[in-house]
Amino acid sequence: MQHTFNPLTIRSKELTPIVQGGMGVGISASSLSSAVARENGIGTIASVDLRHLHEDLLAESKINPTEEKYCQLNHIALDREIQSAKAQSNGKGLIAVNVMKAVKDHAALVRQACESGADAIVMGAGLPLDLPELVGGYKKDVALLPILSESRGIGIVLKRWMKKGVLPDAIVIEHPAHAAGHLGAMTVDGVNDEKFEFKRVITETMEIFKTLGLESEKIPLILAGGMANFDKISTALKEWGASAVQIGTAFAVTQEGDAHINFKNTLAGAEREQIVEFMSVAGLPARGVNTRFLSSYTKRLDKLQANAKADPRRCTQGINCLTTCGLRDGLEKIGQFCIDIKLAEAFRGEVDKGLFFRGKDPLPFGSAIKSVRETMEYLLTGVMPNQTAR
């Protein structure tokens, strides 16, 4: 695919400067990630609870519903998805795995991803200070991409990693005022803080590189959040000094996206006023579509928080997927619902029940569902499907 942007270089491999963001539960798995990789981009599998793509694993987990069994089956599912994505990508692009630091099993998921042949690990939802140790002996084979939202966090991660003799292969800078899902701010009101503005973060990060003697390393900066627009991409890559962009929602709604068509239509058809921010059970702000569930939940939130209490039985599935869970741990200032159940319902297309994470900004094709190739072509050239290039 012809375009005028410089390639994104990761481990000496030249790639299309488009990264598909990881989206769980089951939204970005082997189908979507491999389709992006076939266009020489970075396709990302979200590691959280991939059992939902495998009926046999779901059935087995119901027979023995324990935390240990849940983790074991999810590792099997992750291995299957990585193997499938690698096979379908035909050696093009990279297959990355996104692991949330907030997930209790994050260390084992990183190890499984490495063992299964992932090309890169992307980690956010918390400072990934220990990621170099988690990949262990796979450091030479697996690229490491931390997700951060402001320069202070970038500086902390760089200094910690440098003590271990490791540098990021790229840094994803995610803007919490635009991105979908869990956001890199402390509170809902904090997502619009000026410290997250892309130009500011890039400038401050370049100063950190200079201070730490890393200018010659040329660590790529990848901008995430509200970037599914050709003009924005052109500005970021040609004027601001970014090396690539990461895009989630616009890929989630493609034909190759792993979720149910109802999921895609819910995201693609959402109007701006339907997209809202709230506190997740993981203790982070989040953004999604104000569906029947989310609307009802927010109306009852004060009562739910008033009745919060620490009780392991509130994890009705017994899987304890999060290190911190507002529902299980009785943390009244954050979310009070089972996020695994609600995200799985969204994946299955249960519109009234599920939690549908979505970015804030308009999608390239409105409510239309297009292919990954058509989406990539627009992002890289500005040419819409069926439009003749000038």
C-alpha positions as CSV (number, residue, x, y, z in Angstrom):
1,M,0.0,0.0,0.0
2,Q,1.6,3.3,-1.2
3,H,1.8,6.2,1.2
4,T,4.0,9.1,2.0
5,F,4.8,8.4,5.7
6,N,8.2,7.1,7.0
7,P,8.0,3.5,8.2
8,L,7.9,2.6,11.9
9,T,11.0,0.6,12.7
10,I,10.9,-2.0,15.4
11,R,13.9,-4.3,15.9
12,S,15.2,-3.4,12.5
13,K,11.9,-4.3,10.8
14,E,10.2,-1.6,8.8
15,L,6.5,-1.4,9.4
16,T,3.5,0.6,8.3
17,P,3.2,3.3,11.0
18,I,-0.2,2.0,12.2
19,V,-0.7,0.0,15.4
20,Q,-4.0,-1.6,16.2
21,G,-4.7,-1.2,19.9
22,G,-5.5,-4.2,22.1
23,M,-9.2,-4.5,23.1
24,G,-10.8,-7.0,25.4
25,V,-12.7,-9.1,26.1
26,G,-12.2,-10.8,22.8
27,I,-12.5,-7.7,20.6
28,S,-9.0,-7.9,19.2
29,A,-7.9,-11.5,18.8
30,S,-6.4,-13.5,15.9
31,S,-8.8,-12.4,13.1
32,L,-8.3,-8.7,13.6
33,S,-4.7,-8.7,14.6
34,S,-3.6,-10.8,11.6
35,A,-5.6,-8.7,9.2
36,V,-3.6,-5.6,10.4
37,A,-0.3,-7.5,10.3
38,R,-1.0,-8.6,6.7
39,E,-1.0,-4.9,5.8
40,N,2.5,-4.7,7.5
41,G,1.1,-3.0,10.6
42,I,1.2,-4.1,14.2
43,G,-1.8,-6.2,15.1
44,T,-2.5,-6.6,18.8
45,I,-4.2,-9.4,20.7
46,A,-5.8,-8.4,24.0
47,S,-4.8,-11.1,26.4
48,V,-7.7,-10.7,28.9
49,D,-10.1,-13.7,29.1
50,L,-9.8,-15.1,25.6
51,R,-11.7,-18.2,26.7
52,H,-14.8,-16.5,25.2
53,L,-13.6,-17.2,21.7
54,H,-13.3,-21.0,22.4
55,E,-16.5,-22.9,23.3
56,D,-14.5,-25.9,24.6
57,L,-12.6,-23.8,27.1
58,L,-15.7,-22.0,28.3
59,A,-17.4,-25.4,28.8
60,E,-14.4,-26.7,30.7
61,S,-14.3,-23.6,33.0
62,K,-17.9,-24.2,34.0
63,I,-17.1,-27.8,35.1
64,N,-14.3,-26.5,37.3
65,P,-14.9,-22.8,38.1
66,T,-11.8,-22.0,40.0
67,E,-9.3,-19.1,39.7
68,E,-6.5,-21.6,38.9
69,K,-8.5,-23.3,36.2
70,Y,-9.5,-19.9,34.7
71,C,-5.9,-18.8,34.4
72,Q,-4.9,-22.2,32.9
73,L,-7.6,-22.0,30.3
74,N,-7.0,-18.4,29.4
75,H,-3.3,-19.3,28.8
76,I,-4.4,-22.0,26.4
77,A,-6.7,-19.6,24.6
78,L,-3.9,-17.0,24.3
79,D,-1.6,-19.6,22.9
80,R,-4.2,-20.6,20.3
81,E,-4.9,-17.0,19.3
82,I,-1.2,-16.1,18.9
83,Q,-0.6,-19.3,16.8
84,S,-3.6,-18.5,14.6
85,A,-2.6,-14.9,14.2
86,K,0.9,-15.7,13.3
87,A,-0.2,-18.3,10.7
88,Q,-2.7,-15.9,9.1
89,S,-0.4,-12.9,9.0
90,N,1.9,-14.7,6.4
91,G,5.1,-13.4,8.0
92,K,4.1,-9.8,7.5
93,G,3.9,-7.1,10.2
94,L,4.1,-7.9,13.9
95,I,1.7,-9.7,16.2
96,A,1.8,-8.0,19.6
97,V,0.0,-9.0,22.8
98,N,-1.5,-6.4,25.1
99,V,-1.3,-7.3,28.8
100,M,-3.0,-5.0,31.4
101,K,-0.8,-4.4,34.5
102,A,-4.1,-4.2,36.4
103,V,-4.9,-7.9,35.7
104,K,-3.9,-10.2,38.6
105,D,-2.4,-12.8,36.2
106,H,-0.4,-10.2,34.2
107,A,3.0,-11.8,34.9
108,A,2.0,-15.3,33.7
109,L,0.2,-13.8,30.7
110,V,3.4,-12.1,29.6
111,R,5.4,-15.3,30.0
112,Q,2.7,-17.2,28.0
113,A,2.7,-14.6,25.2
114,C,6.5,-14.9,24.9
115,E,6.5,-18.7,24.9
116,S,3.8,-18.7,22.3
117,G,5.8,-16.6,19.9
118,A,4.4,-13.0,20.2
119,D,6.6,-10.4,18.5
120,A,5.9,-7.7,21.1
121,I,4.3,-7.1,24.5
122,V,2.3,-3.9,25.0
123,M,1.5,-3.1,28.6
124,G,-0.6,-0.3,30.2
125,A,-3.3,0.1,32.9
126,G,-0.5,0.8,35.4
127,L,3.2,1.5,35.3
128,P,5.0,-1.5,33.6
129,L,8.1,-1.1,35.7
130,D,8.7,-4.9,35.9
131,L,8.1,-5.8,32.3
132,P,11.8,-6.4,31.4
133,E,11.9,-9.0,34.2
134,L,8.7,-10.6,33.1
135,V,9.9,-11.4,29.6
136,G,13.0,-13.0,31.1
137,G,15.2,-14.7,28.5
138,Y,12.9,-13.6,25.7
139,K,14.3,-10.0,25.7
140,K,16.2,-10.6,22.5
141,D,13.1,-11.8,20.7
142,V,10.2,-9.8,22.0
143,A,9.8,-6.0,21.6
144,L,8.6,-4.1,24.6
145,L,6.1,-1.2,24.3
146,P,4.8,0.5,27.5
147,I,1.6,2.5,27.3
148,L,1.8,5.8,29.2
149,S,-0.1,9.1,29.1
150,E,2.3,11.8,30.4
151,S,6.0,12.6,30.5
152,R,6.4,12.0,34.2
153,G,5.4,8.3,33.8
154,I,7.6,8.0,30.8
155,G,10.6,9.3,32.8
156,I,9.9,6.9,35.7
157,V,9.7,3.9,33.4
158,L,12.8,4.9,31.4
159,K,15.0,5.3,34.5
160,R,13.8,2.0,36.0
161,W,14.4,0.1,32.8
162,M,17.8,1.7,32.2
163,K,19.0,0.3,35.5
164,K,18.2,-3.1,34.1
165,G,20.0,-2.4,30.8
166,V,16.7,-2.3,28.9
167,L,15.1,0.3,26.7
168,P,11.6,0.3,25.2
169,D,11.4,-0.5,21.6
170,A,8.7,2.2,21.3
171,I,6.5,4.1,23.7
172,V,2.8,4.4,23.2
173,I,1.5,7.8,24.4
174,E,-2.3,7.5,25.1
175,H,-4.5,10.6,25.5
176,P,-7.1,9.9,28.1
177,A,-9.4,12.6,26.7
178,H,-9.9,10.6,23.5
179,A,-9.1,6.9,24.0
180,A,-11.5,4.0,24.7
181,G,-11.5,1.7,27.6
182,H,-9.3,2.2,30.7
183,L,-7.7,5.6,30.7
184,G,-4.4,6.9,32.1
185,A,-5.7,9.5,34.5
186,M,-6.5,9.3,38.2
187,T,-10.1,10.6,38.0
188,V,-12.8,11.1,35.4
189,D,-12.4,14.9,35.7
190,G,-8.6,14.5,35.2
191,V,-8.8,13.0,31.7
192,N,-8.8,16.5,30.2
193,D,-5.7,17.8,32.0
194,E,-3.3,19.8,29.8
195,K,-0.4,17.6,30.8
196,F,-1.8,14.9,28.5
197,E,-1.7,17.0,25.3
198,F,0.2,15.2,22.7
199,K,2.5,18.1,21.6
200,R,3.4,18.8,25.2
201,V,4.1,15.1,26.0
202,I,6.3,14.7,22.9
203,T,8.3,17.9,23.7
204,E,8.8,16.9,27.4
205,T,9.7,13.3,26.4
206,M,12.3,14.6,24.0
207,E,13.8,16.6,26.8
208,I,13.8,13.4,29.0
209,F,15.6,11.6,26.2
210,K,18.2,14.4,26.1
211,T,18.7,14.4,29.9
212,L,19.1,10.6,30.0
213,G,21.5,10.6,27.0
214,L,19.0,8.7,24.8
215,E,18.7,11.0,21.8
216,S,20.7,8.7,19.6
217,E,18.5,5.7,20.5
218,K,15.6,7.2,18.5
219,I,12.9,5.5,20.5
220,P,9.7,5.7,18.5
221,L,6.8,7.5,20.0
222,I,3.3,6.2,19.0
223,L,0.3,8.4,19.6
224,A,-3.0,6.8,20.7
225,G,-6.4,8.2,21.3
226,G,-8.5,10.0,18.7
227,M,-6.1,9.4,15.8
228,A,-8.3,7.6,13.3
229,N,-8.1,10.6,10.9
230,F,-5.8,11.0,8.0
231,D,-5.2,14.7,8.7
232,K,-4.4,14.1,12.3
233,I,-2.0,11.3,11.4
234,S,-0.2,13.6,8.9
235,T,0.2,16.3,11.5
236,A,1.5,13.8,14.2
237,L,4.0,12.1,11.9
238,K,5.1,15.0,9.8
239,E,5.0,17.9,12.2
240,W,5.1,16.7,15.8
241,G,7.8,14.1,15.6
242,A,5.7,11.0,16.3
243,S,6.7,7.7,14.5
244,A,3.3,6.0,14.4
245,V,-0.3,6.1,15.7
246,Q,-2.3,3.5,17.6
247,I,-5.9,3.1,16.8
248,G,-8.6,0.9,18.5
249,T,-12.2,1.6,17.9
250,A,-11.9,2.1,14.1
251,F,-10.4,-1.4,13.9
252,A,-12.8,-2.9,16.4
253,V,-15.7,-2.2,14.0
254,T,-14.1,-3.6,10.9
255,Q,-15.3,-6.7,9.1
256,E,-12.4,-8.7,10.5
257,G,-13.0,-7.6,14.1
258,D,-13.4,-10.6,16.4
259,A,-16.6,-9.4,18.1
260,H,-20.3,-9.9,17.3
261,I,-21.8,-7.6,14.6
262,N,-24.0,-6.1,17.3
263,F,-20.9,-4.9,19.1
264,K,-19.6,-3.3,15.9
265,N,-22.9,-1.6,15.2
266,T,-23.2,-0.3,18.7
267,L,-19.8,1.4,18.5
268,A,-20.2,2.6,15.0
269,G,-23.7,4.0,15.5
270,A,-23.0,5.8,18.8
271,E,-23.6,9.6,18.7
272,R,-21.1,11.9,20.5
273,E,-23.5,12.5,23.4
274,Q,-23.8,8.7,23.9
275,I,-20.1,8.4,24.8
276,V,-19.5,8.8,28.5
277,E,-16.8,8.5,31.1
278,F,-17.1,6.6,34.4
279,M,-14.9,4.9,37.0
280,S,-14.2,1.3,36.3
281,V,-14.0,-1.5,38.9
282,A,-10.2,-1.5,38.2
283,G,-9.9,1.9,39.8
284,L,-9.3,3.7,36.5
285,P,-11.5,6.1,34.6
286,A,-13.0,4.5,31.5
287,R,-14.9,5.5,28.4
288,G,-17.8,3.7,26.6
289,V,-21.2,3.9,25.0
290,N,-24.0,4.8,27.3
291,T,-26.1,1.6,26.7
292,R,-29.0,0.5,28.8
293,F,-26.7,-1.2,31.3
294,L,-24.3,1.7,31.7
295,S,-27.2,4.2,32.0
296,S,-28.9,2.1,34.6
297,Y,-25.7,1.5,36.5
298,T,-24.7,5.1,36.7
299,K,-28.2,6.0,38.0
300,R,-27.8,3.5,40.8
301,L,-24.1,4.2,41.5
302,D,-24.5,6.1,44.7
303,K,-26.6,3.3,46.2
304,L,-24.2,0.7,45.0
305,Q,-21.2,2.5,46.4
306,A,-23.0,3.1,49.7
307,N,-23.5,-0.7,50.0
308,A,-19.9,-1.6,49.0
309,K,-18.2,-4.1,51.2
310,A,-15.2,-6.4,50.9
311,D,-16.5,-9.9,50.2
312,P,-14.7,-12.4,48.0
313,R,-18.1,-13.9,47.2
314,R,-19.0,-10.8,45.2
315,C,-16.6,-12.2,42.5
316,T,-19.5,-14.5,41.4
317,Q,-17.3,-16.2,38.8
318,G,-14.5,-16.9,41.3
319,I,-11.9,-15.9,38.8
320,N,-10.5,-12.8,40.6
321,C,-9.3,-11.3,37.3
322,L,-8.2,-7.9,38.7
323,T,-5.5,-7.1,41.3
324,T,-7.9,-4.4,42.6
325,C,-11.6,-4.8,42.1
326,G,-14.1,-2.3,43.5
327,L,-16.9,-4.8,43.7
328,R,-14.9,-7.6,45.4
329,D,-12.8,-5.4,47.6
330,G,-15.5,-3.1,48.7
331,L,-13.9,0.1,47.4
332,E,-16.8,2.5,47.4
333,K,-15.2,5.2,45.3
334,I,-14.7,3.1,42.2
335,G,-16.9,0.8,40.0
336,Q,-19.3,-1.8,41.5
337,F,-19.9,-4.4,38.7
338,C,-18.2,-7.4,37.3
339,I,-16.3,-6.1,34.4
340,D,-15.4,-9.5,32.9
341,I,-19.1,-10.4,32.7
342,K,-20.1,-7.1,31.2
343,L,-17.3,-7.0,28.6
344,A,-18.0,-10.6,27.6
345,E,-21.7,-9.7,27.1
346,A,-20.6,-6.9,24.8
347,F,-18.3,-9.2,22.9
348,R,-21.3,-11.5,22.3
349,G,-23.4,-8.6,21.1
350,E,-25.8,-8.4,24.0
351,V,-26.6,-4.7,23.6
352,D,-28.8,-4.2,26.6
353,K,-26.5,-6.0,29.0
354,G,-22.9,-5.4,27.9
355,L,-20.3,-2.7,28.6
356,F,-19.1,-1.3,25.2
357,F,-15.8,0.5,25.4
358,R,-15.4,3.2,22.7
359,G,-13.2,6.1,21.9
360,K,-14.6,9.7,22.0
361,D,-14.0,10.7,18.4
362,P,-15.9,10.1,15.1
363,L,-15.0,7.0,13.1
364,P,-13.7,7.3,9.5
365,F,-16.7,5.7,7.9
366,G,-19.5,6.8,10.3
367,S,-21.8,3.8,11.0
368,A,-20.5,1.8,8.0
369,I,-18.6,-1.4,8.6
370,K,-15.6,-1.7,6.3
371,S,-12.6,-4.0,6.0
372,V,-9.2,-3.6,7.6
373,R,-7.6,-2.9,4.2
374,E,-10.0,-0.1,3.5
375,T,-9.5,1.3,6.9
376,M,-5.7,1.2,6.6
377,E,-5.9,2.7,3.1
378,Y,-7.9,5.7,4.4
379,L,-5.6,6.2,7.4
380,L,-2.5,6.2,5.3
381,T,-3.7,8.0,2.2
382,G,-6.9,9.9,3.1
383,V,-8.7,8.1,0.3
384,M,-12.1,6.8,1.2
385,P,-13.4,3.5,-0.2
386,N,-14.6,3.8,-3.8
387,Q,-12.9,7.2,-4.0
388,T,-10.3,7.8,-6.7
389,A,-7.0,9.0,-5.5
390,R,-6.1,12.5,-6.7
